[in-house]
């Protein structure tokens, strides 16, 4: 032992390097899962869990302060934005006289990608994605903060 408390959260060099390396990869993978989710397995929920786990790993490897700085937004704000987006995704159908949350698609031609179909399903999935990230990170960051405060008091 080096004279420090064994309960103090310290990360190894390997964990710190992995945290830096895996955060962007896991976030990109979560975006892949999000965008393919309405056609194949995946979607907003599982993509949100992958993204939240990336930030949880980063929190464990780099510390709470660094994780909050990297996240750049309060997780509770992400929950609110996601819930708002998910609810608003049902409004276009109502404006067309269809039931709330009926799926609608709009073709959009992009110069390099060709025709892309935007949909209310994608907007709903993005909303779920943000709600899941926000709720999981609220729990993880609050638990990490409580542990940090308990260590500080002892």
C-alpha positions as CSV (number, residue, x, y, z in Angstrom):
1,X,0.0,0.0,0.0
2,X,1.1,3.5,-0.6
3,X,-0.4,5.0,2.5
4,X,-3.6,6.0,0.8
5,X,-7.1,4.7,1.7
6,X,-7.8,1.5,-0.2
7,X,-11.4,2.6,-0.8
8,X,-10.3,5.7,-2.7
9,X,-11.2,5.3,-6.4
10,X,-7.9,5.0,-8.3
11,X,-7.6,3.8,-11.8
12,X,-4.7,2.0,-13.3
13,X,-2.8,3.2,-16.3
14,X,-4.5,0.5,-18.5
15,X,-8.0,1.6,-17.4
16,X,-7.2,5.3,-18.0
17,X,-5.9,4.5,-21.5
18,X,-8.9,2.3,-22.2
19,X,-11.3,5.0,-21.0
20,X,-9.8,7.5,-23.5
21,X,-9.8,5.0,-26.3
22,X,-13.2,3.3,-25.7
23,X,-15.3,6.4,-25.2
24,X,-15.4,7.6,-28.8
25,X,-15.6,4.1,-30.1
26,X,-18.6,3.1,-27.9
27,X,-20.4,6.4,-28.7
28,X,-19.9,5.8,-32.4
29,X,-21.2,2.2,-32.0
30,X,-24.2,3.5,-30.1
31,X,-25.0,5.9,-33.0
32,X,-24.7,3.0,-35.4
33,X,-27.2,1.0,-33.2
34,X,-29.5,4.0,-33.1
35,X,-29.6,4.6,-36.8
36,X,-30.1,1.0,-37.8
37,X,-32.6,0.2,-35.0
38,X,-35.9,0.8,-36.8
39,X,-35.0,-1.6,-39.6
40,X,-33.0,-4.3,-37.7
41,X,-32.2,-5.1,-34.0
42,X,-31.1,-2.1,-32.1
43,X,-32.8,1.3,-31.6
44,X,-32.9,4.0,-29.1
45,X,-33.0,2.0,-25.9
46,X,-30.0,-0.3,-26.5
47,X,-28.0,2.5,-28.2
48,X,-28.6,4.7,-25.1
49,X,-27.4,2.0,-22.8
50,X,-24.2,1.6,-24.9
51,X,-23.6,5.3,-24.8
52,X,-24.3,5.6,-21.1
53,X,-21.9,2.7,-20.4
54,X,-19.2,4.5,-22.4
55,X,-19.6,7.5,-20.1
56,X,-19.8,5.3,-17.0
57,X,-16.5,3.6,-18.0
58,X,-15.0,7.1,-18.6
59,X,-16.2,8.1,-15.1
60,X,-14.5,5.1,-13.5
61,X,-11.3,5.6,-15.4
62,X,-10.9,9.4,-15.4
63,X,-13.0,10.6,-12.4
64,X,-16.3,12.3,-11.9
65,X,-15.1,15.9,-12.7
66,X,-13.6,14.9,-16.0
67,X,-16.6,12.9,-16.9
68,X,-19.0,15.8,-16.3
69,X,-16.7,18.1,-18.3
70,X,-16.6,15.6,-21.2
71,X,-20.4,15.1,-21.1
72,X,-20.9,18.9,-21.5
73,X,-24.6,18.6,-20.5
74,X,-26.5,17.8,-17.3
75,X,-28.0,14.3,-17.7
76,X,-31.3,15.6,-16.5
77,X,-31.4,18.1,-19.4
78,X,-30.8,15.1,-21.7
79,X,-33.8,13.3,-20.2
80,X,-36.0,16.4,-20.7
81,X,-34.9,17.0,-24.3
82,X,-35.3,13.3,-25.1
83,X,-38.8,13.1,-23.6
84,X,-39.8,16.3,-25.5
85,X,-38.5,15.0,-28.8
86,X,-40.2,11.6,-28.3
87,X,-43.5,13.4,-27.6
88,X,-43.2,15.8,-30.5
89,X,-42.5,12.9,-32.9
90,X,-46.2,12.1,-32.6
91,X,-47.5,15.5,-33.5
92,X,-47.0,15.4,-37.3
93,X,-49.3,12.4,-37.6
94,X,-52.0,14.2,-35.6
95,X,-51.6,17.2,-38.0
96,X,-52.4,14.9,-40.9
97,X,-55.5,13.5,-39.1
98,X,-53.9,10.2,-38.1
99,X,-53.5,8.7,-34.6
100,X,-50.8,10.0,-32.3
101,X,-47.4,8.3,-33.0
102,X,-48.3,7.0,-36.4
103,X,-45.1,6.6,-38.4
104,X,-44.5,9.0,-41.2
105,X,-41.6,9.2,-43.7
106,X,-40.3,12.0,-45.8
107,X,-37.7,11.4,-48.6
108,X,-34.8,13.8,-48.6
109,X,-32.1,13.9,-51.4
110,X,-28.6,14.6,-50.2
111,X,-25.7,15.3,-52.6
112,X,-23.3,12.6,-51.4
113,X,-25.7,10.1,-49.9
114,X,-28.5,10.1,-52.4
115,X,-32.1,9.6,-51.1
116,X,-32.5,9.4,-47.3
117,X,-35.8,8.8,-45.6
118,X,-36.4,10.9,-42.5
119,X,-39.1,9.6,-40.2
120,X,-41.0,10.2,-37.0
121,X,-39.7,6.8,-36.0
122,X,-36.2,8.1,-36.0
123,X,-37.2,11.2,-34.1
124,X,-38.8,8.9,-31.5
125,X,-35.8,6.7,-31.3
126,X,-33.5,9.7,-30.8
127,X,-35.8,10.8,-28.0
128,X,-35.6,7.4,-26.3
129,X,-31.8,7.4,-26.8
130,X,-31.5,10.7,-24.9
131,X,-33.8,9.7,-22.1
132,X,-31.9,6.4,-21.5
133,X,-28.5,8.2,-21.6
134,X,-29.8,10.9,-19.2
135,X,-31.5,8.5,-16.7
136,X,-28.6,6.0,-16.5
137,X,-26.0,8.8,-16.2
138,X,-28.0,10.6,-13.6
139,X,-27.9,7.4,-11.5
140,X,-24.2,6.6,-12.2
141,X,-22.9,10.1,-11.7
142,X,-24.9,10.6,-8.5
143,X,-23.6,7.3,-7.1
144,X,-20.0,8.3,-8.0
145,X,-20.6,11.7,-6.3
146,X,-22.0,10.0,-3.2
147,X,-19.0,7.7,-3.1
148,X,-16.6,10.6,-3.6
149,X,-18.3,12.6,-0.8
150,X,-18.2,9.5,1.6
151,X,-14.5,9.1,0.9
152,X,-13.8,12.8,1.6
153,X,-15.6,12.7,4.9
154,X,-13.7,9.6,6.1
